[in-house]
């Protein structure tokens, strides 16, 4: 079972500090995934090179809109040189800096291109249970599978019933199920307005509720032989992971 932590690459020093802390205090975590955020100078593949000194299993997010589907994939030599063999392809959001070029390359375009030209790469795609109806998201998943994707990282779940529904839909696929603690009312409103999340009736924006749900999601993932990743934004890592792992790994 793979347990991944998503770390935001704000700068090299801060990233290394977080990696050292996680490796020392939370040995259950064995994989790191790193988003590509254009507001920071450190790009995801550069951060992954640093991460691999701590975790061999490190997965950068790659934004398809940054690459022209008609040109050679410019990152392949960097990825090969640093033994980065797994990537997560997302479409990405348009950068706020107007000078940065973007292309009409969809994640499906880039997945298809990479699997054809660089089949040694293991490629994950995103799954978002709140983006569309279940039927539309299922159709989108099938398009990504047809393009050759090897697995999925989901947006965070907050309801085990919805997670179970998608688990049945994705039976046999290599999936990292997302979990993110939401511990304030303002954070809850953000997830509702930005990501269209529908929280379950019993949801409470407390550390205790989120630890209990994360424990249940981790146990379910282990039971179904899947993988999980945590996106602990604005939460005390020590308190959160001590609660999650002490109740599961005894």
C-alpha positions in Angstrom: 0.0 0.0 0.0 1.3 3.4 -0.9 0.6 6.4 1.3 1.5 9.7 -0.3 1.7 13.2 1.1 1.2 16.3 -1.2 3.7 19.0 -0.4 3.6 22.5 -1.9 7.1 23.5 -3.2 7.3 27.1 -2.1 11.1 27.1 -2.0 14.0 24.5 -1.8 14.9 25.2 1.9 11.3 24.9 3.1 10.6 21.8 1.1 13.7 20.0 2.4 12.7 20.9 6.0 9.3 19.4 5.5 10.7 16.3 3.9 13.1 15.8 6.7 10.3 16.2 9.3 7.9 13.8 7.5 10.5 11.1 7.0 11.6 11.3 10.6 8.2 11.4 12.3 5.8 9.7 10.0 7.4 6.5 8.6 4.0 5.2 7.3 4.3 7.8 4.5 6.3 6.3 1.6 5.4 8.5 -1.4 5.5 12.3 -2.1 3.5 14.1 -4.8 4.2 17.7 -5.7 1.8 20.1 -7.4 3.1 22.5 -10.1 2.1 26.0 -8.9 3.2 28.8 -11.3 3.2 31.4 -8.5 6.3 29.8 -7.1 9.7 29.7 -8.8 10.3 26.1 -7.9 8.6 23.9 -10.5 7.2 20.5 -9.6 9.9 18.5 -11.4 12.7 20.5 -9.8 11.1 19.9 -6.4 10.7 16.2 -7.2 14.5 16.0 -7.8 15.0 17.3 -4.3 12.3 15.0 -2.9 13.9 11.9 -4.3 16.8 12.4 -2.0 14.3 11.5 0.8 11.7 9.5 -1.0 12.4 7.5 -4.1 8.7 7.4 -4.9 8.2 11.1 -5.8 5.6 12.2 -8.3 5.4 15.7 -9.9 2.2 17.2 -11.3 2.7 18.2 -14.9 0.4 20.8 -16.5 -0.6 19.9 -20.0 -1.3 23.5 -21.0 2.4 24.3 -20.6 3.3 22.0 -23.5 2.7 22.1 -27.3 1.3 18.7 -28.2 3.1 19.0 -31.6 6.6 19.5 -30.2 8.9 17.0 -28.5 8.2 16.8 -24.7 10.8 19.1 -23.4 11.0 17.6 -19.9 11.8 14.0 -20.9 15.6 14.4 -20.6 15.3 16.0 -17.1 12.9 13.3 -15.9 15.1 10.5 -17.2 18.3 12.1 -15.8 16.8 12.3 -12.3 15.0 8.9 -12.5 11.6 10.4 -12.3 9.4 7.7 -13.9 6.0 8.6 -12.5 4.0 11.8 -13.2 0.5 13.1 -12.7 -0.8 14.9 -15.8 -3.4 17.7 -15.1 -4.7 20.4 -17.4 -3.8 23.2 -15.0 -5.1 26.7 -14.5 -4.0 29.6 -16.7 -1.1 31.5 -15.1 -1.8 34.9 -13.8 1.4 36.2 -15.4 0.2 37.0 -19.0 3.8 36.6 -20.4 3.9 32.8 -19.8 2.9 30.8 -22.9 0.0 28.3 -22.7 -1.3 25.9 -25.3 -4.6 24.3 -26.0 -3.2 20.9 -25.0 -5.6 18.9 -22.9 -4.5 16.4 -20.3 -5.8 13.7 -22.7 -3.7 15.0 -25.5 -0.6 15.0 -23.4 -1.3 11.5 -21.9 -1.8 10.1 -25.4 1.4 11.7 -26.7 3.6 10.6 -23.7 2.3 7.0 -23.7 3.1 6.8 -27.4 6.5 8.5 -27.3 7.7 7.6 -23.8 6.0 4.4 -22.8 8.3 3.9 -19.8 6.6 6.7 -17.9 3.9 5.7 -15.5 1.2 8.4 -15.9 -1.6 9.3 -13.5 -4.5 11.5 -14.3 -6.9 13.4 -12.0 -10.4 12.4 -11.0 -12.8 14.9 -9.5 -16.1 13.6 -8.0 -17.5 17.1 -7.7 -16.7 18.4 -11.2 -19.5 16.7 -13.1 -22.3 14.3 -12.5 -21.1 10.8 -11.7 -21.9 9.7 -15.3 -19.9 12.5 -16.9 -16.9 12.0 -14.7 -17.1 8.3 -15.5 -17.0 9.1 -19.2 -14.1 11.4 -18.7 -12.3 8.6 -16.8 -12.9 6.3 -19.7 -11.4 8.8 -22.1 -8.2 9.0 -20.0 -8.0 5.2 -19.8 -8.4 5.1 -23.6 -5.5 7.6 -23.9 -3.3 5.1 -22.0 -3.3 6.5 -18.4 -2.0 4.1 -15.8 -3.9 5.3 -12.7 -5.6 8.2 -11.0 -5.2 10.7 -8.2 -8.6 11.9 -6.9 -9.6 15.2 -5.6 -10.1 14.8 -1.8 -13.2 12.9 -0.6 -15.1 13.8 2.5 -17.8 11.1 2.4 -16.9 7.4 2.5 -20.2 6.6 0.7 -19.1 8.6 -2.4 -15.6 7.1 -2.2 -17.1 3.6 -2.2 -19.2 4.4 -5.3 -16.2 5.6 -7.2 -14.1 2.6 -5.9 -16.6 0.2 -7.5 -16.6 2.3 -10.7 -12.7 2.1 -10.8 -12.3 -1.5 -9.8 -9.0 -2.8 -11.0 -7.5 0.7 -11.5 -4.4 2.0 -9.7 -5.9 4.8 -7.6 -4.6 7.3 -5.0 -7.7 8.3 -3.0 -7.4 11.9 -1.8 -8.1 13.1 1.8 -7.8 16.7 3.0 -8.5 17.9 6.5 -10.9 20.9 6.6 -10.8 22.4 10.1 -12.3 25.9 9.8 -15.6 27.3 8.5 -13.8 29.5 6.1 -12.0 26.5 4.6 -15.3 24.7 4.3 -16.8 27.6 2.4 -13.8 27.6 0.1 -14.1 24.0 -0.8 -17.9 24.5 -1.4 -17.5 27.5 -3.6 -14.3 26.7 -5.4 -14.5 22.9 -5.8 -18.3 22.4 -5.5 -17.8 20.0 -2.6 -21.0 18.7 -0.9 -20.1 17.8 2.6 -22.0 15.0 4.4 -24.6 16.0 7.0 -22.4 14.9 9.9 -19.4 16.9 8.8 -17.7 19.1 11.4 -14.8 21.4 10.6 -12.8 20.1 13.5 -9.5 18.2 13.8 -11.3 15.4 15.5 -13.8 14.8 12.8 -11.2 14.9 10.1 -8.9 12.5 11.9 -11.7 10.1 12.3 -12.7 10.3 8.6 -9.1 10.0 7.5 -8.7 6.9 9.6 -11.8 5.4 8.0 -10.6 6.3 4.5 -7.2 4.8 5.2 -8.7 1.6 6.5 -11.0 1.4 3.5 -8.1 2.0 1.1 -6.1 -0.7 2.8 -9.1 -3.1 2.7 -9.6 -2.5 -1.0 -5.8 -2.7 -1.8 -5.7 0.8 -3.0 -3.5 3.8 -2.3 -4.1 7.1 -0.5 -2.7 10.6 -0.4 -3.1 13.4 2.1 -3.4 17.1 1.3 -3.0 18.6 4.8 -3.4 22.3 4.0 -3.3 24.7 7.0 -3.3 22.0 9.7 -0.9 21.0 12.4 0.8 18.0 10.7 2.0 16.6 14.0 -1.5 16.5 15.6 -3.2 15.4 12.4 -0.9 12.5 11.5 -0.4 11.4 15.1 -4.1 11.0 15.3 -4.5 9.2 11.9 -1.6 6.8 12.1 -1.8 5.9 15.8 -5.3 4.6 15.3 -4.5 2.6 12.2 -0.9 1.4 12.5 -0.5 -0.4 15.8 
